[in-house]
Amino acid sequence: MAAPPKYSWWLWLLLSFGAGLASAVLVAIVIAVIDLYLTGHQLPALNSPLIDWPRLGVHLSLADVIFLLAAVLATAITWRRTANNRP
């Protein structure tokens, strides 16, 4: 069985970025649907402030935190899984 081809680091960086972006879009759609469901049933929305640090200009909701974690996690997993194919 032949060894997998070796590609340059920028290609794996681009692949990881694409995986993070795709994950972010998918999670954003899921969060929007869940938020519509919650607000339609008079339940608290996911966009209420969770992390509020006005001195630094940081205002993150639960939806923002989930969104960012999903994107970073997908990027890190893709980068790590492709590590053995790097030159």
TORKOL-4160 file (C-alpha; in steps of 0.2 Angstrom, whole numbers, padded with zeros to 4 digits, m for minus):
87
<pt num="1" X="0000" Y="0000" Z="0000"/>
<pt num="2" X="0007" Y="0017" Z="m0005"/>
<pt num="3" X="0010" Y="0031" Z="0008"/>
<pt num="4" X="m0002" Y="0046" Z="0007"/>
<pt num="5" X="0005" Y="0061" Z="m0002"/>
<pt num="6" X="0014" Y="0074" Z="0007"/>
<pt num="7" X="0007" Y="0092" Z="0005"/>
<pt num="8" X="0014" Y="0109" Z="0011"/>
<pt num="9" X="0008" Y="0116" Z="0028"/>
<pt num="10" X="m0002" Y="0130" Z="0020"/>
<pt num="11" X="m0013" Y="0118" Z="0011"/>
<pt num="12" X="m0017" Y="0109" Z="0028"/>
<pt num="13" X="m0020" Y="0127" Z="0036"/>
<pt num="14" X="m0032" Y="0131" Z="0022"/>
<pt num="15" X="m0041" Y="0114" Z="0024"/>
<pt num="16" X="m0042" Y="0117" Z="0043"/>
<pt num="17" X="m0049" Y="0134" Z="0040"/>
<pt num="18" X="m0062" Y="0128" Z="0028"/>
<pt num="19" X="m0068" Y="0114" Z="0041"/>
<pt num="20" X="m0069" Y="0128" Z="0054"/>
<pt num="21" X="m0079" Y="0139" Z="0043"/>
<pt num="22" X="m0091" Y="0125" Z="0037"/>
<pt num="23" X="m0094" Y="0120" Z="0056"/>
<pt num="24" X="m0097" Y="0138" Z="0060"/>
<pt num="25" X="m0110" Y="0140" Z="0047"/>
<pt num="26" X="m0119" Y="0124" Z="0051"/>
<pt num="27" X="m0119" Y="0128" Z="0070"/>
<pt num="28" X="m0125" Y="0146" Z="0066"/>
<pt num="29" X="m0140" Y="0138" Z="0057"/>
<pt num="30" X="m0144" Y="0126" Z="0071"/>
<pt num="31" X="m0143" Y="0139" Z="0084"/>
<pt num="32" X="m0154" Y="0151" Z="0074"/>
<pt num="33" X="m0167" Y="0137" Z="0073"/>
<pt num="34" X="m0166" Y="0133" Z="0091"/>
<pt num="35" X="m0167" Y="0151" Z="0096"/>
<pt num="36" X="m0183" Y="0153" Z="0085"/>
<pt num="37" X="m0191" Y="0138" Z="0094"/>
<pt num="38" X="m0187" Y="0145" Z="0111"/>
<pt num="39" X="m0193" Y="0163" Z="0108"/>
<pt num="40" X="m0208" Y="0156" Z="0099"/>
<pt num="41" X="m0213" Y="0147" Z="0115"/>
<pt num="42" X="m0209" Y="0162" Z="0126"/>
<pt num="43" X="m0193" Y="0154" Z="0134"/>
<pt num="44" X="m0177" Y="0164" Z="0136"/>
<pt num="45" X="m0167" Y="0166" Z="0120"/>
<pt num="46" X="m0149" Y="0160" Z="0118"/>
<pt num="47" X="m0143" Y="0178" Z="0114"/>
<pt num="48" X="m0145" Y="0184" Z="0132"/>
<pt num="49" X="m0128" Y="0190" Z="0139"/>
<pt num="50" X="m0117" Y="0176" Z="0147"/>
<pt num="51" X="m0100" Y="0185" Z="0147"/>
<pt num="52" X="m0101" Y="0203" Z="0149"/>
<pt num="53" X="m0085" Y="0213" Z="0151"/>
<pt num="54" X="m0088" Y="0231" Z="0145"/>
<pt num="55" X="m0071" Y="0238" Z="0149"/>
<pt num="56" X="m0064" Y="0227" Z="0136"/>
<pt num="57" X="m0079" Y="0228" Z="0124"/>
<pt num="58" X="m0083" Y="0209" Z="0127"/>
<pt num="59" X="m0101" Y="0205" Z="0126"/>
<pt num="60" X="m0104" Y="0186" Z="0122"/>
<pt num="61" X="m0120" Y="0176" Z="0123"/>
<pt num="62" X="m0122" Y="0157" Z="0125"/>
<pt num="63" X="m0125" Y="0156" Z="0106"/>
<pt num="64" X="m0109" Y="0166" Z="0103"/>
<pt num="65" X="m0099" Y="0154" Z="0115"/>
<pt num="66" X="m0106" Y="0138" Z="0107"/>
<pt num="67" X="m0103" Y="0146" Z="0089"/>
<pt num="68" X="m0085" Y="0150" Z="0093"/>
<pt num="69" X="m0081" Y="0134" Z="0102"/>
<pt num="70" X="m0088" Y="0123" Z="0087"/>
<pt num="71" X="m0077" Y="0133" Z="0075"/>
<pt num="72" X="m0061" Y="0132" Z="0085"/>
<pt num="73" X="m0064" Y="0113" Z="0089"/>
<pt num="74" X="m0067" Y="0109" Z="0071"/>
<pt num="75" X="m0052" Y="0118" Z="0065"/>
<pt num="76" X="m0041" Y="0110" Z="0079"/>
<pt num="77" X="m0047" Y="0093" Z="0075"/>
<pt num="78" X="m0044" Y="0094" Z="0057"/>
<pt num="79" X="m0027" Y="0101" Z="0059"/>
<pt num="80" X="m0022" Y="0087" Z="0071"/>
<pt num="81" X="m0030" Y="0073" Z="0060"/>
<pt num="82" X="m0020" Y="0079" Z="0045"/>
<pt num="83" X="m0003" Y="0080" Z="0055"/>
<pt num="84" X="0003" Y="0064" Z="0049"/>
<pt num="85" X="0002" Y="0069" Z="0031"/>
<pt num="86" X="0013" Y="0084" Z="0033"/>
<pt num="87" X="0031" Y="0084" Z="0026"/>
